[in-house]
Amino acid sequence: MNTTSRGFLQGASFASPELPASLALQCANCIHGDHDPASIERAIAGLVAFGSAYGSSIADSLLCMVLDRFVSPGDCCSDFAPKQAGRQV
């Protein structure tokens, strides 16, 4: 298991007693992940010069607003906050 700054864990999978198994602690289920192509293009100046956030090179990747980098949906880190209706973050 590789770790880098801010506790980013690649390839790790965790389960939480507070969340159902379907809401595993993964970036795909985190409130900090941005998958909206228009928002990503606004956040990364010059991205459109290399292509588009709508293209296949980004695919299912999310822009993590905490780590300030692209992450895969199955990645996880210590800054995970679940996307759940009615929950304050």
ChimeraX attribute file (.defattr): number of C-alpha atoms within 10 A of each C-alpha:
attribute: neighborCount
match mode: 1-to-1
recipient: residues
	/A:1	6
	/A:2	9
	/A:3	12
	/A:4	9
	/A:5	7
	/A:6	11
	/A:7	13
	/A:8	17
	/A:9	16
	/A:10	16
	/A:11	13
	/A:12	15
	/A:13	13
	/A:14	11
	/A:15	13
	/A:16	10
	/A:17	6
	/A:18	7
	/A:19	12
	/A:20	9
	/A:21	11
	/A:22	8
	/A:23	17
	/A:24	18
	/A:25	24
	/A:26	22
	/A:27	26
	/A:28	23
	/A:29	19
	/A:30	22
	/A:31	16
	/A:32	21
	/A:33	26
	/A:34	18
	/A:35	20
	/A:36	12
	/A:37	16
	/A:38	11
	/A:39	12
	/A:40	18
	/A:41	16
	/A:42	12
	/A:43	13
	/A:44	11
	/A:45	9
	/A:46	11
	/A:47	13
	/A:48	12
	/A:49	7
	/A:50	7
	/A:51	13
	/A:52	16
	/A:53	21
	/A:54	15
	/A:55	9
	/A:56	10
	/A:57	10
	/A:58	17
	/A:59	11
	/A:60	13
	/A:61	21
	/A:62	22
	/A:63	23
	/A:64	18
	/A:65	13
	/A:66	11
	/A:67	16
	/A:68	11
	/A:69	11
	/A:70	17
	/A:71	21
	/A:72	19
	/A:73	16
	/A:74	17
	/A:75	17
	/A:76	24
	/A:77	21
	/A:78	10
	/A:79	16
	/A:80	16
	/A:81	18
	/A:82	20
	/A:83	17
	/A:84	13
	/A:85	6
	/A:86	6
	/A:87	8
	/A:88	8
	/A:89	9
